[in-house]
Amino acid sequence: MKQADLTGQIIGAAMSVLNELRPGLDEKLYENALVIELTSRGHIVDQQREFAVHYHSHFIGKLVPDLIVDNAVLVDAKVVSGFSESHTAQMLGYLNITGLEVALLLNFQQTKLDWKRVVTGKPFQKISVPSVLSVVDSP
């Protein structure tokens, strides 16, 4: 599946979740509903998967992203007034550690879904060697 197709399907599922639940809930509730919606649409969703983080071959902790869809797109549900540079930087760090190439930030704060796509500088593929170059877009 192409990058734009998969991210578009995830955004569509998030819109359905927001339309039904409405704004004002906790991030975790939107995350859980998104798992249900994406799974019902035939996607494989990995929720709260743990990734070991190492520094100079020493384990320093775990990274736990919200969702990984079809082993290709990292998804982070937010309920914030707006995305900041720290949100984008966090997604770049997550992409680096997970080896994924695409992340979606989804903001359920307002009645209209806000989203931001963060992409590393390498060609789209499933889990592979990480990179930290980025291109960011949003609606």
FIGU-892150 format. One record per residue (C-alpha): chain; x, y, z; residue in one letter; residue number from 1. Coordinates in Angstrom, 3 decimals, always signed. Layout:
REM FIGU-892150
SITE chain        X        Y        Z res   n
SITE     A        X        Y        Z   A NUM
...
//
This chain:
REM FIGU-892150
SITE chain        X        Y        Z res   n
SITE     A   +0.000   +0.000   +0.000   M   1
SITE     A   +1.285   +3.451   -0.835   K   2
SITE     A   +2.159   +5.910   +1.912   Q   3
SITE     A   -0.541   +8.414   +0.983   A   4
SITE     A   -3.200   +5.682   +0.786   D   5
SITE     A   -2.445   +4.297   +4.237   L   6
SITE     A   -2.147   +7.679   +5.957   T   7
SITE     A   -5.370   +8.756   +4.254   G   8
SITE     A   -7.172   +5.683   +5.555   Q   9
SITE     A   -5.886   +6.325   +9.090   I  10
SITE     A   -6.998   +9.972   +8.949   I  11
SITE     A  -10.428   +8.866   +7.685   G  12
SITE     A  -10.753   +6.417  +10.577   A  13
SITE     A   -9.750   +9.157  +13.038   A  14
SITE     A  -12.417  +11.449  +11.566   M  15
SITE     A  -15.029   +8.750  +12.129   S  16
SITE     A  -13.897   +8.370  +15.741   V  17
SITE     A  -14.060  +12.122  +16.377   L  18
SITE     A  -17.462  +12.444  +14.663   N  19
SITE     A  -18.919   +9.811  +16.962   E  20
SITE     A  -17.171  +10.594  +20.255   L  21
SITE     A  -16.992  +14.397  +19.787   R  22
SITE     A  -14.178  +16.508  +21.284   P  23
SITE     A  -13.329  +16.847  +24.955   G  24
SITE     A  -12.325  +13.333  +25.987   L  25
SITE     A   -9.012  +11.943  +27.187   D  26
SITE     A   -6.380  +10.979  +24.571   E  27
SITE     A   -6.458   +7.331  +25.652   K  28
SITE     A  -10.176   +7.056  +24.821   L  29
SITE     A   -9.576   +8.287  +21.257   Y  30
SITE     A   -6.598   +5.933  +20.958   E  31
SITE     A   -8.692   +2.941  +22.065   N  32
SITE     A  -11.556   +3.874  +19.731   A  33
SITE     A   -9.098   +4.302  +16.856   L  34
SITE     A   -7.823   +0.760  +17.429   V  35
SITE     A  -11.397   -0.528  +17.130   I  36
SITE     A  -12.113   +1.563  +14.017   E  37
SITE     A   -8.879   +0.651  +12.204   L  38
SITE     A   -9.220   -3.043  +13.052   T  39
SITE     A  -12.808   -3.041  +11.761   S  40
SITE     A  -11.453   -1.601   +8.493   R  41
SITE     A   -9.011   -4.493   +8.098   G  42
SITE     A   -5.817   -2.927   +9.428   H  43
SITE     A   -3.330   -4.554  +11.764   I  44
SITE     A   -2.914   -2.283  +14.790   V  45
SITE     A   -0.187   -2.680  +17.384   D  46
SITE     A   -1.085   -0.659  +20.512   Q  47
SITE     A   +1.550   +0.388  +23.070   Q  48
SITE     A   +4.304   -1.765  +21.542   R  49
SITE     A   +7.567   -1.440  +23.480   E  50
SITE     A  +10.906   -0.659  +21.829   F  51
SITE     A  +14.177   -0.967  +23.715   A  52
SITE     A  +16.390   +2.133  +23.564   V  53
SITE     A  +20.164   +1.745  +23.783   H  54
SITE     A  +23.039   +4.183  +24.140   Y  55
SITE     A  +26.542   +2.856  +23.438   H  56
SITE     A  +25.144   -0.690  +23.642   S  57
SITE     A  +23.608   -0.004  +27.064   H  58
SITE     A  +19.876   -0.322  +27.610   F  59
SITE     A  +18.567   +3.056  +28.803   I  60
SITE     A  +14.822   +2.530  +28.691   G  61
SITE     A  +11.763   +1.796  +26.599   K  62
SITE     A   +9.891   +3.796  +24.010   L  63
SITE     A   +6.145   +3.090  +23.837   V  64
SITE     A   +4.348   +4.726  +20.899   P  65
SITE     A   +0.536   +4.836  +20.940   D  66
SITE     A   -0.155   +2.866  +17.749   L  67
SITE     A   +1.618   +1.300  +14.810   I  68
SITE     A   -0.687   +0.585  +11.871   V  69
SITE     A   +0.136   -2.162   +9.358   D  70
SITE     A   +3.754   -2.162  +10.598   N  71
SITE     A   +4.235   +1.005   +8.574   A  72
SITE     A   +2.766   +4.133  +10.230   V  73
SITE     A   +3.235   +5.333  +13.798   L  74
SITE     A   +0.128   +7.120  +15.127   V  75
SITE     A   +0.001   +9.424  +18.159   D  76
SITE     A   -3.360  +10.654  +19.435   A  77
SITE     A   -3.349  +14.082  +21.101   K  78
SITE     A   -5.852  +16.419  +22.742   V  79
SITE     A   -3.966  +19.724  +22.603   V  80
SITE     A   -4.641  +23.321  +21.582   S  81
SITE     A   -2.226  +22.908  +18.662   G  82
SITE     A   +0.821  +20.952  +17.552   F  83
SITE     A   +4.206  +22.297  +18.600   S  84
SITE     A   +7.759  +21.743  +17.413   E  85
SITE     A   +8.239  +19.413  +20.383   S  86
SITE     A   +5.450  +17.156  +19.046   H  87
SITE     A   +7.214  +16.957  +15.687   T  88
SITE     A  +10.591  +16.365  +17.343   A  89
SITE     A   +9.079  +13.587  +19.454   Q  90
SITE     A   +7.727  +11.887  +16.331   M  91
SITE     A  +11.138  +12.119  +14.645   L  92
SITE     A  +12.684  +10.468  +17.698   G  93
SITE     A  +10.029   +7.746  +17.666   Y  94
SITE     A  +10.642   +7.135  +13.954   L  95
SITE     A  +14.368   +6.909  +14.569   N  96
SITE     A  +13.984   +4.320  +17.342   I  97
SITE     A  +11.244   +2.248  +15.658   T  98
SITE     A  +12.812   +2.285  +12.203   G  99
SITE     A   +9.536   +3.461  +10.683   L 100
SITE     A   +9.342   +6.245   +8.110   E 101
SITE     A   +5.945   +7.867   +8.682   V 102
SITE     A   +4.185   +9.198  +11.760   A 103
SITE     A   +0.769  +10.798  +12.104   L 104
SITE     A   -0.093  +13.204  +14.895   L 105
SITE     A   -3.870  +13.310  +15.326   L 106
SITE     A   -5.455  +16.075  +17.392   N 107
SITE     A   -8.949  +15.396  +18.738   F 108
SITE     A   -9.273  +18.745  +20.598   Q 109
SITE     A  -11.680  +20.459  +18.195   Q 110
SITE     A  -14.786  +19.396  +16.263   T 111
SITE     A  -12.601  +19.211  +13.112   K 112
SITE     A   -9.734  +16.708  +13.238   L 113
SITE     A   -6.298  +18.325  +13.012   D 114
SITE     A   -3.444  +16.176  +11.793   W 115
SITE     A   +0.222  +16.401  +10.950   K 116
SITE     A   +2.216  +13.874   +8.971   R 117
SITE     A   +5.924  +13.506   +9.771   V 118
SITE     A   +8.047  +11.658   +7.213   V 119
SITE     A  +11.707  +10.692   +7.263   T 120
SITE     A  +13.862  +11.363   +4.220   G 121
SITE     A  +14.004   +7.799   +2.926   K 122
SITE     A  +11.642   +5.926   +0.575   P 123
SITE     A   +8.467   +4.505   +2.116   F 124
SITE     A   +8.680   +0.883   +3.240   Q 125
SITE     A   +7.860   -1.188   +6.271   K 126
SITE     A  +10.132   -1.279   +9.359   I 127
SITE     A  +13.768   -0.753   +8.303   S 128
SITE     A  +16.938   +1.177   +9.184   V 129
SITE     A  +16.084   +4.575  +10.787   P 130
SITE     A  +16.802   +8.050   +9.450   S 131
SITE     A  +16.134  +11.463  +10.976   V 132
SITE     A  +15.589  +13.688   +7.951   L 133
SITE     A  +12.037  +14.945   +7.830   S 134
SITE     A   +9.348  +16.487   +5.721   V 135
SITE     A   +6.262  +17.638   +7.575   V 136
SITE     A   +2.833  +18.468   +6.223   D 137
SITE     A   -0.637  +18.967   +7.622   S 138
SITE     A   -4.102  +19.759   +6.327   P 139
//
